[in-house]
Amino acid sequence: MKKIPFRWDIVGSFLRPEKLKKAREQLKQGEITQEALTKVEDESIIKLIKKEKELGLKAVTDGEFRRRWWHLDFIAGLNGITVYDFEARAFGVASKAQGTFVSGKLSFNQSHPFLDHFRFTKKYADAEGVVAKQTIPGPNMIFLDSFILSKRYHENPAYTSKDDFILDLISTYQEAIQAFYDAGCRYLQLDDTSWGALFDDHFRSLIQENGYNPDELIQEFGDITEAVLAKKPEDLAVTFHFCKGNFQSRWLYNGSYDKIAGRLLAIQAFNGFFLEFDDERSGSFEPLENIKDQRVVLGLITTKTPELEGKAELKERIEKASQYVPFEQLCLGAQCGFSSTQEGNDLTEEDQWKKINLLVDTAKEVWQEQSV
């Protein structure tokens, strides 16, 4: 199996094409059918895969074109989850949002729509000779948002104990991982921003108000993640992506990796980590000393703004990171996807592709013959 993550790699989401955004709005207004929207999604994804291949990416995604949210669409497809609408004021902006809470016994839905979504992506990725990468939210997204911090859950708890819930959470994800593997997936990524709540002062206070100790949760988040990966097939590469939030170019969490790095980066079942290092809020590379033998994709290229980073600066920062992680374990990537939600970040598609070009070209120059 090729080395995953690759020397130049992507987080997963891309800006939605105008044709796709228009079709989604038409469905909302009752002007087209779901079948018509799916046709536009299919066409957009096939075109995207060709573009990703053309730009030199070795792993491609469907851009998350079928999703409204990077995380909620997957979580909503599980058994025992209820979705609700609310007005959000997170990320410093008011917006219509959705949340989830655990409303019954949690389990994996073997007819989860993401499985067919992946099969479609794999078919066209195989035709282009590239690897199909699947992204799903990590288990602690459910633990934090749909359980620990959920007012609706606490008003009507579905479990008599936290331990019972955690057992179901673990088995749900073990089954999900196996289901994607059986569908042909060999590159799976867990996106899990929930770890940011464990070092952000505001969210640490919210966690405490709900009766939990955020420092104890650092260990527990790690234990859950390791248990989820304990039964993964040997030839399935699994990576972990963390950023501090990304909604219309806005961020959510403050703080550095220092508090969580010792536990998170010790999870050796991961083949690699995608970590955000695109601005001063990210802190230094020092926490990377906790890495064992996994690869680290340095998220040095921001997806929040259109300004292009300089190659010289990127190379200098890779050199600095190599003081903490062996050079041969380093890779280059963006700090997040370009469109964590259907709204997308504040840049154009042209800006997006310039960023990908910069990513690929810089990595090829840095690692030269070490191209995989």
C-alpha positions in Angstrom: 0.0 0.0 0.0 1.3 3.5 -0.8 2.4 5.6 2.1 -0.6 7.5 3.5 -0.9 10.4 4.1 0.9 11.5 1.0 3.7 14.2 0.8 1.1 16.6 -0.5 -2.4 15.9 0.7 -5.8 17.5 1.2 -8.3 17.6 4.1 -11.3 17.0 1.9 -13.9 19.7 1.3 -14.0 22.1 -1.7 -16.1 25.1 -2.6 -19.4 24.1 -4.0 -19.8 25.0 -7.7 -22.5 27.6 -8.5 -24.5 25.1 -10.5 -24.6 22.9 -7.5 -25.6 25.7 -5.1 -28.3 26.8 -7.4 -29.7 23.2 -7.7 -29.7 22.9 -3.9 -31.7 26.1 -3.6 -34.1 25.0 -6.3 -34.8 21.8 -4.4 -35.4 23.8 -1.2 -37.9 25.9 -3.2 -39.6 22.8 -4.6 -38.6 23.6 -8.2 -36.7 20.4 -8.8 -36.7 16.8 -7.5 -34.1 15.1 -5.3 -33.2 13.0 -8.3 -32.4 16.1 -10.3 -30.2 17.4 -7.5 -28.4 14.1 -7.3 -27.7 14.3 -11.0 -26.0 17.7 -10.5 -24.1 16.4 -7.6 -22.9 13.4 -9.6 -21.7 15.6 -12.5 -20.0 18.0 -10.2 -18.1 15.3 -8.3 -16.9 13.6 -11.5 -15.6 16.9 -12.7 -14.0 17.6 -9.4 -12.2 14.2 -9.3 -10.7 15.0 -12.8 -9.6 18.4 -11.5 -7.9 16.9 -8.4 -6.1 14.4 -10.6 -5.1 17.1 -13.1 -3.5 19.2 -10.3 -1.4 16.2 -9.1 -3.3 15.0 -6.0 -2.7 11.4 -5.2 -5.8 11.2 -3.0 -9.1 12.7 -4.0 -12.4 13.3 -2.3 -15.9 14.1 -3.5 -15.4 17.6 -2.1 -18.2 16.8 0.4 -20.5 18.1 -2.3 -23.4 16.1 -1.1 -23.3 17.5 2.4 -24.6 20.6 4.1 -22.2 20.3 7.0 -18.8 18.5 7.3 -20.0 16.5 10.3 -23.7 16.7 10.9 -24.8 14.8 7.7 -22.9 11.7 8.8 -24.0 11.9 12.4 -27.6 12.5 11.4 -27.5 9.2 9.4 -26.8 7.1 12.6 -29.4 5.4 14.6 -30.3 7.1 17.9 -29.6 10.6 16.7 -32.1 13.5 16.4 -31.4 16.7 14.4 -32.9 20.1 15.3 -32.7 23.6 13.9 -31.6 26.7 15.9 -30.1 30.2 15.5 -26.4 30.0 16.0 -24.1 32.8 17.2 -20.8 30.8 17.1 -17.8 31.9 15.0 -18.8 35.5 15.6 -21.7 35.5 13.2 -25.4 34.8 13.5 -26.7 32.1 11.2 -29.3 29.3 10.8 -27.8 26.1 12.1 -28.5 22.6 13.0 -27.5 20.5 16.0 -27.9 16.9 17.1 -28.5 15.1 20.3 -28.5 11.4 21.4 -32.2 10.5 21.6 -32.0 6.7 21.6 -29.7 3.7 21.6 -26.8 4.7 19.3 -25.8 2.3 16.5 -24.5 2.3 12.9 -27.0 2.3 10.1 -25.9 -0.3 7.6 -27.8 1.6 4.9 -26.0 4.9 5.7 -26.1 7.0 2.6 -22.4 7.8 2.9 -21.6 4.2 1.9 -23.1 4.7 -1.6 -21.6 8.1 -1.8 -18.2 6.5 -1.3 -18.8 3.8 -3.8 -19.6 6.5 -6.4 -16.4 8.4 -5.6 -14.3 5.3 -5.7 -15.6 4.3 -9.1 -14.4 7.5 -10.7 -11.3 7.8 -8.6 -10.3 4.3 -9.8 -10.9 5.3 -13.4 -8.5 8.2 -12.9 -5.9 6.0 -11.2 -6.0 7.9 -7.8 -7.0 6.9 -4.3 -10.5 7.7 -3.1 -10.4 9.2 0.4 -13.4 9.2 2.7 -13.9 11.7 5.5 -16.2 11.3 8.5 -16.4 13.2 11.8 -14.6 11.5 14.7 -16.5 9.9 17.6 -15.8 12.6 20.1 -17.9 15.0 18.0 -20.9 13.0 19.2 -19.6 12.6 22.7 -19.1 16.4 23.1 -21.8 18.0 21.1 -24.6 15.5 21.2 -24.1 14.2 24.8 -21.8 16.3 27.1 -22.9 19.8 26.0 -26.4 19.0 24.7 -29.1 20.7 26.7 -31.7 18.6 24.9 -29.9 15.4 25.9 -29.7 16.3 29.5 -33.4 17.2 29.6 -34.3 13.7 28.5 -31.3 11.4 28.7 -31.4 8.2 26.6 -28.8 6.4 28.7 -28.7 5.5 32.4 -24.9 5.9 32.4 -22.1 7.6 30.5 -20.2 4.2 30.3 -23.1 2.5 28.5 -23.2 5.4 26.0 -19.5 5.2 25.3 -19.7 1.4 24.7 -22.3 2.0 22.0 -20.4 5.0 20.6 -17.3 2.8 20.2 -19.2 -0.1 18.6 -21.0 2.3 16.3 -17.7 3.6 14.9 -16.1 0.2 14.7 -19.0 -0.9 12.5 -18.8 2.2 10.4 -15.1 1.7 9.8 -15.7 -1.9 8.8 -18.6 -0.9 6.5 -16.5 1.6 4.6 -13.7 -0.9 4.3 -16.2 -3.5 2.9 -17.3 -0.8 0.4 -13.7 -0.6 -0.8 -12.3 2.2 1.3 -8.6 2.1 2.0 -8.1 5.7 3.1 -10.3 7.0 5.9 -10.0 10.2 7.8 -11.6 11.1 11.1 -12.2 14.9 11.3 -12.5 15.8 15.0 -12.5 19.4 16.2 -14.0 18.5 19.5 -10.5 18.3 21.0 -10.3 22.0 20.7 -12.9 22.4 23.5 -10.5 20.8 25.9 -8.0 23.6 25.7 -10.2 26.6 24.9 -11.0 28.5 28.2 -14.6 29.3 27.2 -15.5 25.7 26.2 -13.6 24.3 29.2 -16.0 26.4 31.4 -19.0 25.0 29.5 -17.8 21.5 30.0 -17.4 22.1 33.7 -20.9 23.6 34.0 -22.2 20.3 32.6 -20.5 18.3 35.3 -17.4 17.1 33.5 -13.7 17.7 34.0 -12.1 18.8 30.7 -8.7 17.5 31.8 -10.1 14.0 32.5 -11.8 14.2 29.1 -8.5 14.5 27.4 -7.6 11.0 28.5 -11.2 9.7 27.8 -11.3 11.2 24.3 -8.0 9.4 23.6 -9.3 6.1 25.0 -12.5 6.3 22.9 -10.5 7.0 19.8 -8.1 4.1 20.4 -11.0 1.7 21.1 -12.7 2.8 17.9 -9.5 2.0 15.9 -8.7 -1.3 17.7 -10.5 -3.5 15.2 -9.6 -1.6 12.0 -8.3 -3.8 9.1 -4.5 -3.8 8.8 -4.5 -2.5 5.2 -6.9 0.4 6.0 -5.0 3.7 6.4 -6.7 6.0 8.9 -5.7 9.6 9.5 -6.8 12.3 11.9 -7.6 15.9 11.1 -7.9 18.7 13.6 -8.5 22.4 13.1 -9.9 25.1 15.4 -13.1 25.5 13.5 -13.7 26.7 10.0 -17.1 28.4 9.1 -17.1 31.0 6.4 -13.4 31.8 7.1 -14.1 32.1 10.9 -12.6 30.0 13.7 -14.1 28.7 16.9 -11.4 27.7 19.4 -8.5 29.5 21.0 -5.4 27.9 22.5 -2.5 25.7 21.6 -2.0 22.0 21.1 0.2 21.8 24.3 -2.6 20.6 26.6 -3.9 17.8 24.3 -0.8 16.8 22.3 0.6 14.3 24.8 -2.6 12.2 24.5 -3.8 12.8 21.0 -0.5 12.4 19.2 0.2 9.2 21.1 -2.6 7.4 19.2 -0.4 5.1 17.1 -3.3 3.5 15.3 -3.4 6.6 13.1 -1.2 6.6 10.0 -0.9 10.4 10.2 -2.2 13.6 11.5 -3.5 16.7 9.6 -2.8 19.6 12.0 -3.5 23.4 11.7 -0.4 25.6 11.6 -1.5 28.5 9.4 -1.3 31.4 11.8 0.0 32.5 15.2 -3.1 31.1 17.0 -1.8 27.6 16.1 1.2 28.0 18.4 4.7 26.6 17.8 5.7 23.2 16.4 7.0 22.1 19.8 4.0 19.9 20.7 5.0 17.7 17.6 7.7 16.2 19.8 4.9 13.8 21.0 4.7 12.2 17.5 5.9 8.6 17.3 6.5 7.2 13.8 3.4 8.6 12.1 3.4 11.2 9.4 2.3 14.8 10.1 0.6 16.8 7.4 1.6 20.4 8.3 -1.4 22.6 7.6 0.6 25.6 6.6 -1.6 26.9 3.8 -4.7 28.6 5.0 -8.1 28.0 3.3 -9.7 31.0 5.1 -8.3 33.8 2.8 -7.3 34.1 -0.8 -3.8 35.5 -0.2 -1.2 33.0 -1.4 1.6 32.0 1.0 5.2 32.4 -0.2 7.1 29.3 -1.1 10.2 30.5 0.7 8.2 31.0 3.9 6.5 27.5 3.6 9.9 25.9 3.1 11.3 27.7 6.1 8.4 26.6 8.3 8.8 23.0 7.2 12.5 23.2 8.2 11.4 24.5 11.6 9.0 21.7 12.1 11.8 19.2 11.2 13.4 20.2 14.5 10.7 18.3 16.3 9.7 15.6 13.8 12.0 13.8 11.4 11.9 15.4 8.0 10.9 12.1 6.3 7.7 12.0 8.4 6.6 15.5 7.3 4.1 16.3 4.6 2.4 19.5 3.4 -1.3 20.3 3.4 -3.9 23.0 4.0 -5.1 23.8 7.5 -8.6 22.7 6.7 -11.0 22.1 3.8 -12.2 25.0 1.7 -15.9 24.5 2.5 -16.6 22.9 5.8 -20.2 23.9 5.2 -22.1 24.4 2.0 -21.6 28.2 2.3 -17.8 27.9 1.8 -15.0 30.2 2.8 -14.3 33.7 1.7 -12.3 33.0 -1.5 -13.1 32.0 -5.1 -12.7 28.7 -6.9 -9.8 30.3 -8.8 -8.2 31.1 -5.4 -8.8 27.6 -4.2 -7.0 26.0 -7.1 -4.1 28.4 -6.8 -3.7 27.2 -3.2 -3.7 23.5 -4.3 -1.2 24.3 -7.0 1.0 26.0 -4.4 0.7 23.0 -2.1 1.6 20.4 -4.7 4.5 22.5 -6.3 6.0 23.3 -2.9 5.9 19.8 -1.7 7.5 18.4 -4.8 10.4 20.9 -4.5 10.9 20.2 -0.8 10.8 16.4 -1.0 12.0 16.0 -4.6 12.4 12.3 -5.4 10.5 11.4 -2.2 7.2 11.9 -4.0 5.0 9.5 -2.1 
